[in-house]
Amino acid sequence: MILDPDGSEVDWLVGYGPPPEKYQEKLDKAQRGVDTFKSLSARYPEEPTSVEVMLKLALKHDSRNRLEKAEELYNRILVLDPGGNKGTTDFINEKVSCTQYAEFNLGYHALRNKTDTSPLKAFVKKYPDSVIVKEAYDRLSTFYYHHVAPRAEAEVFYQEYAGRFPSDPAALNSWVMRILQDKAPVNKGIELAEKAIALSKASPDPEITINLAHLYLLKGDQLKAVAAAEKAAITAEDRLLLSIAEVFLEAGREDQALAIYGPAFVRKNYKTVTGLPLYVNFWLHKDKNLESALEAGKRTVELMPNNWLTWYWISQIYIGSAEKAHYFP
């Protein structure tokens, strides 16, 4: 948040995304007063028909979840420039019309807040060649078809999504994730995951390989599941080790689960407790490795004493061990 000396809002940057030099550019630009909330708010009454000013101001409101104000501006853009000829903006380093971006954001709001897929589905049909179309499909997947939609409806959607982007590993993996949720059709999921892995061979994504391992477990092929998990473990970040350990445990390989997500993981994260609460919960529910889980829990509440959920998990370990639940100094 950037404030004037009188305390009034000048601008804000919500969230951080690499690279750091690009973020610094945004910060420097805001400090110079370029396209800040304050400067755009002043320009809008002076340039009431500028769709570019309107879109920039709408995006500022959107970033603070001021949806009513943002939508009012998006809709005004559609009224002033229905053909998308009066201004452009950048989306992933490509130019798109302000009208198109406004339509996309209105569609996203309807999806997120009303579970209404129709505006975004209309968007992908209206702008089939737009750089935003992939993002529209991704949000339809994330906010509706992955969890909420009935299986038959989701299958139709993912056939369309994968058909539009047959060489995009992320699109294929989105369908894989829905198949894992439904636990069917497993063979189709394996086919999609293997294709996604082949397409991303130059830059392997261990998450897709972990999904393949879970599909092999569903099929009952533990050897292939373990092989996939072992492959994923080579490049996996710490946040993925829980999922890999899950595969090893389900395949009866507790020693391998402990090797990648056991006491050594606690020692590695002992100073920062990063990931330790999830570690405690994971092993508590597996009813295994409880001594290490207890150590991780104690360390977590030592550094984060207000983490009530970890206190609860600690008590459950003691109760499960037939010991009296108690607190630690």
N, C-alpha and C positions, 0 to 999 in steps of 0.2 A: 504494500500500500504506500502510495506517495501522497503526502499532504502538503498543503500550503502552510506558511507560518501561522495563519489564523485557524488552522485545523481542518479546513475544508478539503474534500477529496479532490485530488488532481487525477490520479490514475491508479491502476492496480494490475498486477500480474498474478494470475491464478495458476498455481502449479509450476513445476519445473520440468523441462525436457531438454536433453542434450541435443547438440553440443553446447558446452558452456559459453562459447564465444557468441553464438546466436542469441542465447538468453541475455548476455551482456548487451548485445546490440539493442534488444527490446528495451532493456532498462535505461540505456543511454538515450534512446529515442524518447522515452517517456519523460526523462529528466529535462530534456530540451523542450518539452511541451508539444511534441509532434504526435498528432492523432491520439491525444489523451482523452479520457472521459470529459475532462473540463473543457478542452479546446473544441471537441466535437459537439458538446452541448451548446457551446457558444456559436458554432458555425451553423448548426441545424436551422435555427430561426432565420439566419441570413441567407441560407441556400436551401430553402424548403423543398426544392424539386431535385436535389442532388441525391441520386440513389446510392452513390458511393459513400457519401457522408452518412446517410441513413443506415446503410449496412454496417459500417464501422461502429456506429453508436448502438445499433441493435446487438452486435456481437459483444460489446462491453456489458450491456444489460444481461445478456445470456450467460456470460461468464460468472455473473454473480447470482444466477438463478432468478433474475427479475423477469420472469417469463412473460408476464402480461405486457410489460413495456416493450420487450423484444418483439413479441408477436405483432403488436400494433405497428411497429416500424416495418417488419417483414411484409405484412399485408399491404402497407402503403406503397412499398416498392413494387409489388405485383400490380397495383392499380396504376401507378405512374409509368411503369415500363413492362407491360405484359409480354412484349416481344423480346425483352432482354437485350436492347440495343443502346442503352443510355449509360452504361458503366460496367466495369469489370472489377474482379478481385482475384487474389491468388488462392489456389487450392493445390497443395502438394506441388508447388513450383510451376503450376500451369494456370493460365488465365481462364476464368469462367465468368459468366455474366452475374451481376449482383442479383438479378431476378432468379437465376437458377439456384444460387446459394441460399437465397431466402426461401424458396420452395422446399429445398432439402431440409433446412432447419425447422420449418413449419411441420414437415412430415415427421421429422424425428421427435418433435414435441408431442405430436398426436400419438406416436407409437409409445413413447416413454410414459406419458401421463394418462393416456386413455386406452392403451392397448389397441389402438386403431392402426392397422397396417395399411389401409387403403391409400393414404396420401403418398407414402414412400413407394408403394407398389405402382402407383400412377406415375411417380417421378421416374422410376427406372424404365418405364415404357416410353415416356415422353422424351427422355434424354438418353437413348441407348448408347451413345458414343461418349458420354460425359465422363471426365475423370472422377467425378463424384459417385458414379454408379456403383463401383466396387464398395465404397464406404456405406452406401445405402443398403446393399445386400448384407454387409457385415452387421450393420445395426439391426436389421430385420432378424437376422439369425440370433444375435446376442440377446435382444430384448423380447423376442417372441417365439421364434421357431425352435430355439434350442431347448427351452423349458416348458413353455406354455401351450403351444399348439398341439392339437391331437396328432397322433403318429401319422395318420394317412395324409393330413394336410401338410405336415412337416416334410414328408417324403416328396410330395409334389414340389414344394419350395426348393428343397436341396437339389433335386434333379435339375431345376431351372438354374439355380445358382452355380452348380458345378458345370452345367452346360454352357453358361456364359463365360466362365473362367476355368476351362479344363486344364490349364497349365499353371494354375495358381495353387501352391500347396496349402495356403491358409483356407481357401475356399473348400478344398477337398477335406481338410481336417475339420472344418466346421460340421460337415455331414458326419464324419467319423464320431465326433463328440455326441451328436444326437443319437447315433446308432448305439453308442455305449450306454446312453441313458435308457434307451428302449430295450437294450440287450438283444437286438435283432434289427436287420438281418446281418448276422455275424460275418458271413463270407463276403458280403458286399462291403462291409466295413474294412475287412482285411485287404480287399482289393484296392479300396480307396487309399488306405493308409500306406500301403506299399508303393502306390503310384506317387503319393505326396512325398514320400521319402526319396524316391528316385528323382523327382523333380527338384528337390532341394539338396541334391548330392554335393553341390559346391559349397553349400553352407548348411550343414545338417541341423535340423531342429529336434533336439532330444524329446520335446513334448510329444511330437508325432510318433516317435519310436516308442515312447511310454504308452501311448494310446494303442499302438499295435500290440504291445505286450498284453495289455488288458483284454484286447479282442481274442488273442490266443488263449488266454485263461478261460474266457467265455466258451470258446470252442473245445476246451478240454485238453489242449496241447501245451502241457507245462514246459516241455523242453524248449519249444520255440518262444514261449513267453519269457523264460529265463534268459534265453539268448538275446532277445530284444531288449530286456531290461539291462543286461550287462553292457550292451552297445550304448544304450542311452546314458548309462552311468559315466561313461568316459568323458562326456562333455557337459553333463548336467550341472546346473547351478544348485546351490544348497537348497533353494526353495522347491526343487523337484525331487529331492532325495526321499521325501516321505512317500511319494507315489511309486518310486522304484522299490522301496522297501516293502510296500504293500504287495507288489507283484511277487517278490521273493518269498514273502510269508505265505501267500496263497498257493505258491508252488512248492511249499514245504522246504524252503531254503532259508531257515531262520538265521543260520550262520552268515549268509551273504547279506541279509537284511541288517544284521547287527554290525557288519563290517562297514557298511556305508552310512548307516543311520543309527548308530549306537553310542557308546561312551566316548568314542573319538569325536563325534559330532558335538557333544556337550563340551568337551575340552576346547575345541576349536572356537566355540562361541561363548566361552565362559565369561569373557570380559564385557561383551556387548549384549548378551542374552538373546541375540537375534535368532529367531526361529525356535527358541527353547519352549515357549508355551505350547506351540503346536506339537512339539516333540513329546511333552508331558501327556497331552491329550491322546496322542496316537498310541503310545505304549500302554496307557491306562486302559483304553478300550480293547487293546489286544491282550491285556492281562499277562504281559511279558515284559522283561527288562525293567521291572518296576523299581529296582534299586537305583538304576541310572535315571529313570524318570523322576524319582523322588529328589535326587541330587539336582536335576535340572529345575525342578519346581522350586526347591529351596533357594537356588541361586536367582531365579526369576523374581521371587517376592522380596529377596534381599535388596535387589536393585530397583524393583518396581513394586513397592509395598501396597499400592492401591490396586494392583491387578487382582481383583476379587475372584475372577474365574480360575486363575491358577491356584489361589488358596482353596477353592472348592475342589479342584482336581487333586490337590495334595491330600485333602481330607478323605477323598474317595480311595486313594491308595492305602491310607491307614485303615480305613474301614474294611477294604477288601482284604487287607492283611490281618484282619481280626485284632488290630491294635487300636488304642484309643486315639481319636482325632484330637490334634492339639496344634497350637501355633508355635512359631519359632521366634526367638528374640531378634 
